[in-house]
Amino acid sequence: MEEKINELLNRITIIETQLRTGSKNQIGNETQTNELLETALNKLEENERNEFQILIQTNKVYQEKIKELEAEINKQNYRITHLKKHIN
């Protein structure tokens, strides 16, 4: 079971990387990604499916947190840059 989950996590990582890089021969939209994930989920047994869905939700939460932290970092960097201009 752990092997299946690791394999699916690897596939998700590959898909996410492909989406970020925007390669021509790779998946290009969220709908296709969701369809691939749904297909992968359907191949799992019920208990594995539940665990995998929890992993997906946890991943989404972490991704949202990362976006929030990146936005906060950008705001702080802007403030620092602005303050440096006034100091010099």
N, C-alpha and C positions, 0 to 999 in steps of 0.2 A: 504494500500500500504506500509506504513512504517513497519507494522508487517512482511510483506513478505520480505522486504529488510533486516530487522533485522534477520529473520529466515535464510535467505541465507548467511548473514554475519557470523552468528553463525556456519552454515555448513562449510563455507570456513575456519573459524578458526579451527574447528575440523579437517578438512582435512589437513590443514597446520601442525597442531600438530601431527597428525598421520604420516605425511611424515617425520617430524623431528625426531620422536621417533623411526620410523622404525619398529613398531609392526608387528608381523607375520600375524595377521589376519586383517591388515589394508592396505589401498591403498599404493602401493609402487613405482609408477612412475608418471612422469609428464603427460604422455599421458592420463592415466586414470583420473587424476585430471582435465585436460582440458575437457575431455568428460563429467565428472560430472558437471562441470561449464556450459558447453554448454547445457546440459539437463535442468539444473535449469533455464538458461536464456530463453530457448524455452517455459517454462511454464509461463513466465511473459508477461504482456501486453507490447505493444511497448514503451510507455513512461517509464514504470518501467524498461524495458530492457535497455533503454538508460541510465537511472540513475544508474543502477547496473553496466553497463559497465564503466561508469565514475568512480565509486567507485573502480572497479577492477584496472583500469589504475592508479588511485591515489595511491592505495595500492602498485602497482609495483614500482612507483616512490619512495615512502617512503622506500620500501625494499632496493632499489638500494642505496638510500642515507644512510641507516643504514649500508650497506656493506662498503660504502666509508668511513664513520666515524669510523667503526671498524678497517679498514685498517690503517687509520690515527692514531688512538689510539695505535695500535700495533707498528707502526713506532716510535711514540713518546716514548712509553714504552721501546723499544729497545735502543733508544738514551739515555734515562735516565739511564738505566742499564749500558750501555757502559761508560757513563760519571762517574757514581758512581765508577766503577772499576778503572778508572784512578785517581780519587780523593783519593781513599783509597790506 
